[in-house]
Amino acid sequence: MIAVLDFGKTNSKLLVFTADGQISFSARTRPVWRAVDGISVLDADALAQWANAALVTADAAHPGQIQGVMVAAHGCTFALTDADGLVRPILDYEQELPGPFASAVRAGLPPYAETFAPPRPQGFNYGRHLLWLQHLEPQALARTTAILGYPQYWSWRLGGRQVAEYSYMGCHSHIWAPAQRDYASVVSANGWREKMPDFAPAGSVIGEHPLAGRSIAVHNGVHDSNAALHAYRSVSDAPFTLISSGTWVVIFNPDCPLDALDARCDHYCNVDVNGAPVPTIGFMGGREFDVIAGETVVAVERARIQRAIDARIMAFPAFAAAGPFGHVPTPDLPAMADAAERAAVAMLYVALMTDFCLDSIQSRNDLVIDGGLAAGGVLAELLAQLRPGQMVKQAKLSEGTAAGAAALAFAAHGTSMALARPQPVAPAAFVGLDDYRRQWRAGLPSIDGELAECAA
């Protein structure tokens, strides 16, 4: 068995997987982000206490059967460490840069052609946050002996050695040059290269964690969406575009050429667990769904989707400072009758934004849909109707990110984990959906006056 700590921005969980792909234990929590001197940072000790307690509870449920602990984590986050621990608290990637350094940071970032990391606000490129801290707290960078990606920090804290990992280092970070498979120029220019640990493969054993009087393996962590990509690649025969949904909807299309990427469209380049570039686009679909749907949680009803289409009730982007429309002012929500209508309009919004992003990233191969927003199958059915020229497949893994992470760790023990193949989805048959999409696209805000090019 492998225990996977899946650290999301909003929700974190521990899942124990068996080699046949089943989840035999789960525990969940919400990480605490708090303000220190006006800056939002992680309460890492609270999360560590929860993780250790959850591991003890999981082991008690399966005495002596857990072989190792693996970490998957959200992107855009890093830890400044020395031999003893954190040099300063871990920054919240949604922290905007206060103080007078924004222009200096902007001038110090490498060009898009080098990193394929578009300019984003807050810490959505963590090289921006690194440069900001270099100006704001130079003494912290001077004391730092290792700059660790977020999953690598947790793997180290659990008992592993300090290492780097490709999928996380290359996650639209501004500090990686995907085409060169090396650090970007900003790293050497600021004296950070000697603070970057050696690379180790995702899932490889890098140490031991004490648990109930014995030791279990600590595995090198991985970027969450790239773990899902690894999982579905291992069971897919044909090329595909992955739609990984959660707080973020992240769309990977390995078939898109690098020279088609455009900073104006918020295209970026992820890096898979083997270090290969993967053209990507994303938006905060889960966050935006919650804004549109509101606090009352209800299931998405297909009949209410049809009513929203008939009434032309539409939400336009964007409700988060990320994605192709992250630069535009937050729009007003349309008038909606009740929670069921809000949920229907929210799902239509996510489907249409995903459809727009698929066009933007030149997706013409099969589609595989994974993650929380795919639950219930409505999103997959909508996309199958919107995109009849592509086969749409619904993931059968209930936790694709964590399952991919577990598969990487099992491989380090010489075990192939069984993973369910995604299954084809029949398209929905909503009346008027194509006209609804045309009207929605006609109402989109421009992207530097070049909206058509971004969705060609």
C-alpha positions as CSV (number, residue, x, y, z in Angstrom):
1,M,0.0,0.0,0.0
2,I,1.1,3.6,-0.7
3,A,-0.1,6.6,1.3
4,V,-0.5,9.7,-0.8
5,L,-0.7,13.2,0.7
6,D,-2.4,15.3,-1.9
7,F,-1.9,18.9,-0.9
8,G,-4.3,21.2,-2.7
9,K,-4.6,24.9,-2.2
10,T,-8.1,24.7,-0.7
11,N,-8.4,21.1,0.4
12,S,-5.8,18.5,1.3
13,K,-6.2,14.8,1.8
14,L,-4.4,11.6,2.6
15,L,-5.4,8.5,0.5
16,V,-4.1,5.0,0.9
17,F,-4.0,3.0,-2.4
18,T,-3.7,-0.7,-2.9
19,A,-1.8,-2.1,-5.9
20,D,-5.1,-3.0,-7.6
21,G,-6.0,0.7,-7.6
22,Q,-8.5,0.8,-4.8
23,I,-8.6,3.5,-2.1
24,S,-8.6,1.8,1.3
25,F,-8.4,4.8,3.6
26,S,-9.0,8.6,3.3
27,A,-8.7,11.6,5.5
28,R,-9.2,15.3,4.6
29,T,-8.5,18.8,6.0
30,R,-8.2,22.4,4.8
31,P,-4.8,24.1,4.9
32,V,-4.6,27.3,7.0
33,W,-3.4,30.4,5.2
34,R,-2.8,33.3,7.6
35,A,-1.5,36.8,7.5
36,V,1.9,37.6,8.9
37,D,3.0,41.2,8.6
38,G,0.3,41.7,6.0
39,I,1.5,38.8,3.9
40,S,-0.5,35.6,3.4
41,V,1.5,32.5,4.3
42,L,0.9,28.8,5.1
43,D,0.6,27.4,8.6
44,A,3.0,24.6,7.7
45,D,3.2,23.2,11.3
46,A,-0.6,22.8,11.5
47,L,-0.6,20.9,8.2
48,A,2.3,18.8,9.2
49,Q,0.6,17.8,12.5
50,W,-2.5,16.8,10.6
51,A,-0.5,14.8,8.0
52,N,1.5,12.9,10.7
53,A,-1.7,12.1,12.6
54,A,-3.5,11.0,9.5
55,L,-0.6,8.6,8.6
56,V,-0.7,7.1,12.1
57,T,-4.5,6.6,11.8
58,A,-4.1,5.1,8.3
59,D,-1.4,2.7,9.6
60,A,-3.7,1.7,12.5
61,A,-6.3,0.7,9.9
62,H,-3.8,-1.3,7.9
63,P,-1.1,-2.4,10.4
64,G,2.3,-2.8,8.8
65,Q,0.9,-2.7,5.2
66,I,1.8,0.8,4.1
67,Q,5.1,0.7,2.2
68,G,5.7,4.4,1.5
69,V,4.4,7.9,1.6
70,M,4.1,10.0,-1.6
71,V,3.2,13.7,-2.0
72,A,1.3,15.4,-4.8
73,A,0.9,19.1,-4.6
74,H,-0.5,22.2,-6.3
75,G,1.8,24.4,-8.3
76,C,3.3,27.9,-7.9
77,T,4.6,27.4,-4.4
78,F,8.1,27.0,-3.0
79,A,10.0,26.8,0.3
80,L,13.2,28.6,1.3
81,T,15.1,26.3,3.6
82,D,18.4,25.7,5.4
83,A,19.6,22.6,7.1
84,D,17.1,23.0,10.0
85,G,13.9,24.0,8.3
86,L,12.1,27.0,6.8
87,V,14.0,30.2,6.5
88,R,10.7,32.1,6.2
89,P,7.0,31.0,6.0
90,I,5.8,29.5,2.7
91,L,4.1,32.2,0.6
92,D,0.5,31.9,-0.6
93,Y,0.6,32.0,-4.4
94,E,-2.4,34.4,-4.3
95,Q,-0.4,37.0,-2.5
96,E,0.1,40.1,-4.6
97,L,3.4,41.9,-4.4
98,P,3.0,44.8,-1.9
99,G,5.8,47.4,-1.7
100,P,7.7,49.2,-4.4
101,F,9.4,46.3,-6.1
102,A,6.8,45.3,-8.8
103,S,8.5,47.1,-11.6
104,A,11.9,45.7,-10.6
105,V,10.5,42.2,-10.5
106,R,8.9,42.7,-13.9
107,A,12.2,43.8,-15.4
108,G,14.1,40.9,-14.0
109,L,11.9,38.1,-15.4
110,P,13.2,36.1,-18.4
111,P,11.4,36.4,-21.8
112,Y,8.4,34.3,-22.6
113,A,10.3,32.7,-25.5
114,E,12.7,31.2,-22.9
115,T,10.3,30.0,-20.2
116,F,6.9,29.8,-21.9
117,A,5.6,31.3,-18.7
118,P,3.2,34.2,-19.4
119,P,3.2,37.2,-17.1
120,R,0.7,36.6,-14.3
121,P,-0.4,38.4,-11.2
122,Q,0.3,37.3,-7.6
123,G,2.5,34.2,-7.5
124,F,1.0,32.3,-10.3
125,N,4.6,32.1,-11.6
126,Y,6.7,31.5,-8.6
127,G,9.8,33.0,-10.1
128,R,7.9,36.3,-9.6
129,H,7.6,35.6,-5.9
130,L,11.3,34.6,-5.7
131,L,12.4,37.8,-7.3
132,W,10.1,39.8,-5.0
133,L,11.6,38.2,-1.9
134,Q,15.0,38.8,-3.3
135,H,14.2,42.6,-3.1
136,L,12.0,42.5,0.0
137,E,14.0,40.1,2.2
138,P,17.5,39.7,0.8
139,Q,18.7,38.3,4.1
140,A,16.3,35.4,3.7
141,L,17.6,34.4,0.3
142,A,21.2,34.8,1.6
143,R,20.4,32.3,4.5
144,T,18.7,29.9,2.1
145,T,20.7,26.8,1.2
146,A,17.9,25.0,-0.7
147,I,15.0,26.3,-2.7
148,L,12.5,23.5,-2.7
149,G,9.3,23.0,-4.7
150,Y,6.2,22.6,-2.5
151,P,6.0,18.8,-2.8
152,Q,9.7,18.4,-2.3
153,Y,9.5,20.5,0.9
154,W,7.0,18.0,2.3
155,S,8.9,15.0,1.1
156,W,12.0,16.4,2.9
157,R,10.0,17.2,6.0
158,L,8.7,13.6,6.1
159,G,12.2,12.3,6.2
160,G,13.6,12.5,2.6
161,R,16.6,14.3,1.4
162,Q,16.5,17.7,-0.3
163,V,15.9,17.1,-4.1
164,A,14.3,18.8,-7.1
165,E,11.8,17.2,-9.6
166,Y,11.1,18.1,-13.2
167,S,7.3,18.4,-13.2
168,Y,7.3,20.8,-10.4
169,M,10.3,22.8,-11.3
170,G,8.9,23.3,-14.8
171,C,5.3,24.2,-13.8
172,H,5.1,27.7,-15.4
173,S,7.6,28.9,-12.8
174,H,9.6,31.4,-14.7
175,I,12.7,29.6,-13.6
176,W,12.7,26.7,-16.1
177,A,13.5,26.7,-19.8
178,P,11.4,23.8,-21.1
179,A,13.0,23.6,-24.6
180,Q,16.5,23.5,-23.1
181,R,15.5,21.3,-20.2
182,D,17.5,23.5,-17.9
183,Y,17.1,26.4,-15.5
184,A,16.2,29.7,-17.0
185,S,18.6,32.6,-17.2
186,V,17.1,34.3,-14.1
187,V,18.4,31.5,-11.9
188,S,22.1,32.1,-12.7
189,A,21.6,35.8,-12.8
190,N,20.4,35.9,-9.2
191,G,22.8,33.3,-7.8
192,W,20.1,30.7,-7.2
193,R,21.6,27.8,-9.1
194,E,23.8,26.6,-6.2
195,K,20.6,26.6,-4.1
196,M,18.8,24.2,-6.4
197,P,19.2,20.6,-5.2
198,D,20.0,17.7,-7.5
199,F,17.1,16.2,-9.5
200,A,15.5,12.9,-8.5
201,P,12.7,11.1,-10.5
202,A,9.1,11.6,-9.2
203,G,8.2,8.7,-7.0
204,S,11.8,7.6,-6.3
205,V,12.8,6.7,-2.8
206,I,14.6,9.6,-1.1
207,G,14.5,8.6,2.6
208,E,12.5,7.0,5.4
209,H,9.6,8.1,7.6
210,P,9.2,6.5,11.1
211,L,5.7,5.0,11.5
212,A,4.5,2.8,14.4
213,G,7.9,1.5,15.3
214,R,9.2,0.8,11.8
215,S,10.2,2.9,8.8
216,I,8.4,3.4,5.5
217,A,9.8,4.8,2.3
218,V,9.6,8.5,1.5
219,H,9.1,9.1,-2.2
220,N,10.0,12.2,-4.2
221,G,6.8,14.3,-4.7
222,V,5.2,15.4,-7.9
223,H,3.1,18.3,-9.3
224,D,-0.5,17.3,-9.0
225,S,-1.9,17.7,-12.5
226,N,1.2,16.1,-14.0
227,A,0.6,13.1,-11.7
228,A,-2.8,12.8,-13.4
229,L,-1.2,13.1,-16.8
230,H,1.2,10.3,-16.0
231,A,-1.7,8.1,-14.8
232,Y,-3.7,8.4,-18.0
233,R,-0.7,8.2,-20.3
234,S,0.1,4.8,-18.7
235,V,-3.3,3.4,-19.8
236,S,-4.0,5.3,-23.1
237,D,-3.0,4.0,-26.5
238,A,-3.8,7.1,-28.5
239,P,-2.7,10.7,-28.1
240,F,-5.0,12.8,-25.9
241,T,-5.6,16.1,-24.3
242,L,-6.1,15.9,-20.5
243,I,-8.6,18.2,-18.8
244,S,-7.7,18.0,-15.1
245,S,-10.2,19.8,-12.9
246,G,-10.2,21.0,-9.4
247,T,-9.6,24.5,-8.1
248,W,-7.9,24.9,-11.5
249,V,-9.0,23.4,-14.8
250,V,-5.6,22.5,-16.4
251,I,-5.6,21.4,-20.0
252,F,-2.6,19.6,-21.3
253,N,-2.1,19.0,-25.0
254,P,1.2,17.3,-25.8
255,D,0.4,17.5,-29.5
256,C,0.4,21.3,-29.6
257,P,3.7,22.7,-31.0
258,L,5.7,24.9,-28.8
259,D,5.9,27.7,-31.4
260,A,2.1,27.9,-31.3
261,L,2.1,29.1,-27.7
262,D,1.2,32.8,-27.1
263,A,1.6,34.7,-23.9
264,R,-1.4,36.9,-24.8
265,C,-3.6,33.8,-24.5
266,D,-2.1,32.7,-21.2
267,H,-0.6,29.6,-22.8
268,Y,2.2,28.1,-20.8
269,C,4.4,25.0,-20.8
270,N,4.3,22.3,-18.2
271,V,6.9,19.7,-17.9
272,D,6.0,16.0,-17.5
273,V,7.7,13.7,-15.0
274,N,10.3,12.8,-17.6
275,G,11.2,16.4,-18.2
276,A,9.5,16.7,-21.6
277,P,7.6,19.9,-22.4
278,V,3.7,19.8,-22.4
279,P,1.9,22.8,-23.9
280,T,-0.8,23.9,-21.4
281,I,-3.6,26.3,-20.7
282,G,-5.7,26.7,-17.6
283,F,-8.2,28.7,-15.6
284,M,-9.5,28.6,-12.1
285,G,-12.6,26.7,-13.0
286,G,-13.3,25.2,-9.6
287,R,-13.0,28.6,-7.9
288,E,-15.1,30.3,-10.6
289,F,-17.8,27.6,-10.4
290,D,-18.1,28.2,-6.7
291,V,-18.4,32.0,-7.2
292,I,-21.2,31.5,-9.8
293,A,-23.0,28.6,-8.0
294,G,-22.8,30.3,-4.6
295,E,-22.6,28.9,-1.1
296,T,-25.6,26.5,-1.4
297,V,-24.2,23.2,-2.8
298,V,-26.7,21.4,-5.1
299,A,-26.3,18.8,-7.8
300,V,-26.2,20.1,-11.4
301,E,-29.5,19.2,-13.0
302,R,-29.6,18.6,-16.7
303,A,-33.1,20.0,-17.0
304,R,-32.0,23.2,-15.4
305,I,-29.1,23.4,-17.9
306,Q,-31.7,23.2,-20.7
307,R,-33.7,26.0,-19.1
308,A,-30.6,28.2,-18.7
309,I,-29.8,27.6,-22.4
310,D,-33.4,28.4,-23.4
311,A,-33.4,31.6,-21.3
312,R,-29.8,32.6,-22.5
313,I,-28.6,33.0,-18.9
314,M,-24.8,33.4,-19.2
315,A,-21.9,34.1,-17.0
316,F,-18.9,35.7,-18.7
317,P,-15.2,35.6,-17.5
318,A,-13.5,36.1,-15.3
319,F,-14.1,35.5,-11.6
320,A,-10.4,34.8,-10.7
321,A,-7.2,36.6,-11.6
322,A,-5.9,33.8,-13.8
323,G,-6.4,32.2,-17.2
324,P,-7.0,33.8,-20.6
325,F,-9.3,36.4,-19.1
326,G,-7.7,36.9,-15.7
327,H,-6.8,40.4,-16.6
328,V,-10.4,41.7,-17.1
329,P,-12.5,43.3,-14.3
330,T,-14.7,40.9,-12.5
331,P,-18.1,41.0,-14.2
332,D,-21.5,41.1,-12.6
333,L,-23.3,37.8,-12.3
334,P,-26.5,37.3,-14.3
335,A,-29.8,37.3,-12.4
336,M,-30.5,33.7,-11.4
337,A,-33.6,32.3,-9.7
338,D,-32.3,29.8,-7.2
339,A,-29.4,27.5,-6.3
340,A,-30.2,24.9,-9.0
341,E,-30.1,27.6,-11.7
342,R,-26.8,29.0,-10.4
343,A,-25.3,25.5,-10.5
344,A,-26.5,25.0,-14.1
345,V,-25.1,28.3,-15.2
346,A,-21.8,27.6,-13.4
347,M,-21.5,24.3,-15.2
348,L,-22.2,25.9,-18.6
349,Y,-19.6,28.5,-17.8
350,V,-16.9,25.9,-17.0
351,A,-17.8,23.9,-20.1
352,L,-17.7,26.9,-22.4
353,M,-14.4,28.1,-20.9
354,T,-12.9,24.6,-21.3
355,D,-14.2,24.5,-24.9
356,F,-12.6,27.9,-25.6
357,C,-9.3,26.8,-24.1
358,L,-9.3,23.6,-26.1
359,D,-9.5,25.6,-29.3
360,S,-6.8,27.9,-28.0
361,I,-4.4,25.1,-27.3
362,Q,-5.2,23.4,-30.7
363,S,-6.7,20.3,-29.3
364,R,-8.0,17.9,-31.9
365,N,-7.1,14.6,-30.4
366,D,-9.1,12.6,-27.8
367,L,-10.2,14.3,-24.6
368,V,-9.8,12.7,-21.1
369,I,-11.6,14.5,-18.3
370,D,-10.6,14.0,-14.7
371,G,-11.2,15.7,-11.3
372,G,-13.9,17.1,-9.1
373,L,-15.7,19.1,-11.7
374,A,-16.1,15.9,-13.8
375,A,-18.1,14.2,-11.1
376,G,-21.6,13.2,-12.4
377,G,-20.5,13.2,-16.0
378,V,-22.3,16.5,-17.0
379,L,-19.1,18.3,-18.0
380,A,-18.0,15.4,-20.2
381,E,-21.4,15.2,-21.8
382,L,-21.5,18.9,-22.5
383,L,-18.0,18.8,-24.1
384,A,-18.9,15.8,-26.2
385,Q,-21.8,17.7,-27.6
386,L,-19.8,20.9,-28.1
387,R,-16.9,19.0,-29.8
388,P,-18.3,16.2,-31.9
389,G,-15.1,15.7,-33.8
390,Q,-13.2,14.5,-30.7
391,M,-13.8,11.4,-28.6
392,V,-14.5,12.4,-25.1
393,K,-13.6,10.0,-22.3
394,Q,-14.6,10.2,-18.6
395,A,-11.9,9.2,-16.2
396,K,-12.9,6.2,-14.0
397,L,-10.3,7.0,-11.4
398,S,-12.0,8.7,-8.5
399,E,-8.8,10.5,-7.6
400,G,-6.6,10.8,-10.8
401,T,-4.0,13.0,-9.3
402,A,-3.4,10.9,-6.2
403,A,-3.7,7.6,-8.2
404,G,-1.0,8.9,-10.6
405,A,1.2,9.8,-7.6
406,A,0.7,6.4,-6.1
407,A,1.5,4.6,-9.4
408,L,4.9,6.5,-9.5
409,A,5.6,5.4,-5.9
410,F,4.5,1.7,-6.5
411,A,6.9,1.6,-9.5
412,A,9.8,2.4,-7.2
413,H,9.0,-0.8,-5.3
414,G,8.8,-2.8,-8.6
415,T,5.0,-2.9,-8.6
416,S,2.7,-1.9,-11.4
417,M,-0.4,-0.3,-10.0
418,A,-3.7,-1.2,-11.8
419,L,-5.3,1.9,-13.2
420,A,-8.8,2.0,-14.8
421,R,-9.0,3.2,-18.4
422,P,-11.1,6.3,-19.2
423,Q,-14.4,5.4,-20.9
424,P,-16.1,7.1,-23.9
425,V,-19.0,9.4,-23.1
426,A,-22.1,9.9,-25.2
427,P,-22.8,13.5,-26.0
428,A,-25.6,15.4,-24.4
429,A,-28.5,16.5,-26.6
430,F,-29.2,20.0,-25.3
431,V,-31.3,22.0,-27.7
432,G,-29.7,25.3,-28.8
433,L,-26.3,24.7,-27.2
434,D,-24.4,25.7,-30.3
435,D,-26.3,29.0,-30.6
436,Y,-25.7,29.5,-26.8
437,R,-22.0,29.0,-27.4
438,R,-21.9,31.5,-30.3
439,Q,-23.7,34.2,-28.3
440,W,-21.4,33.5,-25.3
441,R,-18.2,33.8,-27.4
442,A,-19.6,37.0,-29.1
443,G,-19.8,38.5,-25.6
444,L,-16.3,37.6,-24.4
445,P,-13.9,40.4,-23.5
446,S,-11.0,40.9,-25.8
447,I,-7.5,39.6,-25.1
448,D,-5.3,42.6,-26.2
449,G,-7.7,42.9,-29.1
450,E,-6.8,39.4,-30.3
451,L,-9.6,37.2,-29.0
452,A,-10.1,35.4,-32.3
453,E,-6.5,34.3,-32.6
454,C,-6.6,32.8,-29.1
455,A,-9.5,30.6,-30.0
456,A,-8.6,29.9,-33.6
